[in-house]
Amino acid sequence: MSGHHHVVQMGLEHLDGYIACYRQVYGEAEAWNEFKKCSNKNCGKKWGIEQWALYLIKRHATGGYINHCSICNSEVVDFWPVDKVRTNIMADVLDNPLGLGFVLINNTQIIGFIHGYEIDVDEFETKPGGVPGLADALQRWLGNGWRENKPKVFYQAELGILSPYHNLGFGKILTGLRLLKTVEAGYNIGVFRTNPEAKSLILGRNYGYKNIFQYSIPGSGPGSEETRIIMASDLSLAKDIFLKRDGQCLKDYQ
């Protein structure tokens, strides 16, 4: 892939490019298909970018409002509205002294991102978008005395790369930079959430992350629930595995 690629720590100047990249990454990824969704929560139908294009073609040919769901006829809306993504990244990283993020840039375009932030496990269980059951899962994994050890837990919230830049090693580069920085900052445990089809699941396993529990969320109808997997690792161990396995990929990015 031609171009000049570099990675920088995420700043306010990257916000608009990040938002555009985020919306496209989750819209085009088959593991997520998060481009458009039915506004009726009881319906739950969603479309990826390619699925939505095919839907528009079919809808145009057969008639009906193109911005209405073919299942329940409710309005179709963006899965990730611009304002929602902006609010999330400001809260996670740009306004958060305990947040850390990097963007991958090709010439002047943001083509990938990775970020996360420190969490209090108990608070994170109850916040919107948090992970209910995380504390119990950590206890099963680490043992009953894990709280007394007062580990610093870093939630590895997002990792995404535009599809034309897949399979070029950029996921390893972003993951490695975040591992090095989080260990340097004194974090002990890394946690992330994914699904069985996402590339991040394989990437995490490569660096010693373990599936500590999973749960289901409602899908677009009976029997269409989606699985979410929670992965965790000792960050120092993950960093060591990364450096032995793929550390050379960072020579031009540190």
C-alpha positions in Angstrom: 0.0 0.0 0.0 1.6 3.3 -1.1 1.8 6.4 1.1 3.6 7.6 4.1 2.4 5.9 7.3 3.1 7.2 10.8 1.6 6.8 14.3 1.1 9.7 16.7 -0.6 10.1 20.1 -4.2 11.1 19.7 -4.9 14.8 20.2 -7.8 17.2 19.7 -6.5 18.0 16.2 -7.3 14.4 15.1 -10.9 14.4 16.3 -12.7 14.9 13.0 -10.5 12.4 11.2 -10.9 9.9 14.0 -14.7 10.2 13.9 -14.8 9.6 10.1 -12.4 6.6 10.4 -14.3 5.1 13.4 -17.7 5.2 11.6 -16.2 3.6 8.5 -14.3 0.9 10.3 -17.3 -0.3 12.2 -19.6 0.1 9.2 -17.5 -2.0 6.9 -16.3 -4.7 9.3 -18.3 -7.9 8.8 -17.8 -8.8 12.5 -19.8 -5.7 13.5 -21.9 -4.3 10.6 -22.5 -1.1 12.5 -23.4 1.5 9.8 -27.2 1.8 10.0 -29.8 0.5 12.5 -33.5 0.4 13.0 -34.6 3.1 15.5 -37.0 0.6 17.0 -35.1 -1.2 19.8 -37.6 -4.0 19.8 -36.6 -4.7 16.2 -32.8 -4.3 16.4 -32.1 -4.7 12.7 -28.7 -3.3 11.6 -26.7 -3.0 8.4 -23.1 -2.7 7.5 -22.0 -0.4 4.7 -22.2 -3.1 2.0 -25.4 -4.4 3.3 -26.9 -1.0 3.3 -25.9 -0.4 -0.3 -27.6 -3.6 -1.3 -30.7 -2.7 0.7 -31.0 0.7 -1.0 -30.8 -1.0 -4.4 -33.5 -3.4 -3.5 -35.6 -0.8 -1.8 -35.4 1.5 -4.8 -36.5 -1.4 -7.1 -39.4 -2.5 -5.0 -40.6 0.8 -3.6 -41.0 2.0 -0.1 -39.2 4.6 2.0 -35.5 4.0 1.7 -34.9 5.3 5.3 -37.4 2.9 6.8 -36.8 -0.5 8.1 -38.1 -3.3 5.9 -39.0 -5.4 8.9 -41.0 -3.0 11.1 -41.1 0.2 8.9 -39.5 2.3 11.7 -37.0 5.0 10.8 -33.4 3.9 10.0 -30.7 5.9 11.8 -26.9 6.0 11.9 -25.5 3.3 14.2 -22.7 5.6 15.3 -23.9 9.2 15.0 -21.1 11.8 14.7 -22.1 13.4 18.0 -22.1 10.1 19.8 -18.6 9.2 18.6 -17.3 12.6 19.5 -18.7 12.4 23.0 -17.2 9.0 23.5 -13.7 9.8 22.4 -13.7 13.0 24.4 -14.7 11.1 27.5 -12.4 8.2 26.9 -9.2 10.0 25.9 -9.2 13.7 25.1 -10.8 14.9 28.3 -9.6 11.9 30.4 -6.2 12.2 32.1 -6.2 8.4 32.5 -6.9 7.9 28.8 -4.4 6.9 26.1 -4.9 6.8 22.3 -2.9 6.6 19.1 -3.9 7.3 15.5 -2.4 5.7 12.4 -2.1 8.3 9.5 -1.5 7.7 5.8 -0.2 11.0 4.4 -2.9 13.2 6.0 -5.7 10.7 6.4 -6.4 8.8 9.6 -6.7 5.2 8.6 -6.6 3.5 12.1 -6.8 4.1 15.8 -6.3 2.5 19.2 -7.3 3.8 22.6 -8.3 2.9 26.1 -8.4 4.2 29.7 -7.9 3.3 33.3 -11.0 1.8 35.0 -12.3 1.2 38.5 -13.7 -2.3 37.9 -16.8 -1.8 40.2 -17.7 1.5 38.7 -17.2 0.1 35.2 -19.6 -2.7 35.8 -22.5 -0.3 36.3 -21.8 2.5 33.8 -23.5 2.7 30.4 -21.5 0.5 28.0 -19.6 -1.1 30.9 -19.2 -4.8 31.5 -21.5 -6.3 34.1 -19.9 -9.3 35.8 -16.3 -8.1 35.2 -15.3 -8.2 38.9 -16.5 -11.8 39.4 -14.7 -12.8 36.2 -11.4 -11.2 37.3 -11.8 -13.0 40.7 -12.2 -16.4 39.0 -9.2 -15.6 36.8 -6.9 -14.0 39.4 -8.1 -15.6 42.6 -9.8 -14.2 45.7 -7.0 -11.9 46.7 -6.9 -9.9 43.5 -8.4 -6.8 45.1 -5.9 -6.7 47.9 -3.1 -6.6 45.3 -4.7 -3.4 44.0 -3.9 -3.9 40.3 -4.3 -1.0 37.9 -6.7 -2.1 35.2 -6.6 -0.6 31.7 -9.7 -1.0 29.5 -8.5 -1.4 25.9 -11.6 0.1 24.4 -11.0 0.4 20.7 -8.8 -0.9 17.8 -9.7 -0.3 14.2 -8.1 0.0 10.8 -9.8 0.8 7.4 -10.2 -2.4 5.3 -7.7 -1.4 2.5 -5.0 -1.4 5.1 -5.7 -4.8 6.7 -3.1 -7.6 6.7 -0.2 -5.1 6.6 0.9 -5.4 10.2 -0.7 -2.1 11.4 -2.8 -3.9 14.1 0.4 -5.3 15.6 2.0 -1.9 15.6 -0.9 -0.2 17.3 -1.3 -3.0 19.8 2.4 -3.0 20.6 2.6 0.7 21.2 -0.3 0.6 23.6 1.2 -2.4 25.4 4.5 -0.6 25.9 2.9 2.7 27.0 0.5 1.0 29.5 3.2 -1.1 31.1 5.4 2.0 31.3 2.6 3.8 33.1 2.3 1.1 35.7 -0.8 -0.8 34.6 -1.0 -4.4 35.6 -4.1 -5.8 33.9 -5.5 -5.3 30.4 -9.1 -6.0 29.5 -11.0 -5.7 26.2 -14.3 -6.7 24.8 -14.9 -8.2 21.4 -16.9 -10.8 19.5 -16.1 -14.2 18.1 -15.7 -12.9 14.5 -13.5 -9.9 15.2 -9.8 -9.9 14.3 -8.9 -8.4 17.7 -9.8 -11.8 19.3 -7.0 -13.5 17.3 -4.6 -10.6 18.0 -5.3 -10.8 21.7 -4.7 -14.6 21.9 -1.4 -14.2 20.0 -0.2 -12.0 23.0 -1.4 -14.2 25.8 -4.9 -12.8 26.4 -7.4 -15.2 27.9 -11.2 -15.4 27.5 -12.3 -14.8 31.1 -16.1 -14.8 30.3 -18.7 -14.1 27.7 -22.3 -13.0 27.5 -25.1 -12.3 25.0 -26.8 -9.2 23.9 -30.1 -9.0 22.0 -30.0 -9.2 18.2 -32.4 -8.4 15.5 -35.0 -11.0 16.4 -35.5 -14.3 18.2 -32.4 -16.5 18.1 -30.2 -13.7 16.8 -28.4 -12.7 20.0 -24.8 -11.6 19.6 -21.9 -12.9 21.8 -19.5 -10.6 23.5 -16.2 -12.0 24.8 -14.1 -10.4 27.5 -10.4 -11.0 27.1 -7.8 -10.2 29.8 -4.1 -10.5 30.4 -1.2 -9.5 32.7 0.1 -6.6 30.7 3.7 -7.2 31.4 3.3 -10.8 30.1 1.5 -9.6 27.0 4.3 -7.0 26.4 7.0 -9.6 26.7 5.2 -12.0 24.3 4.7 -9.2 21.8 8.3 -8.1 21.9 9.5 -11.7 21.3 7.0 -12.4 18.6 6.6 -9.1 16.8 8.7 -6.4 18.5 10.7 -5.7 15.3 7.6 -4.2 13.7 8.0 -1.2 16.0 11.4 -0.1 14.9 10.1 2.7 12.8 7.3 3.8 15.1 8.7 4.3 18.6 
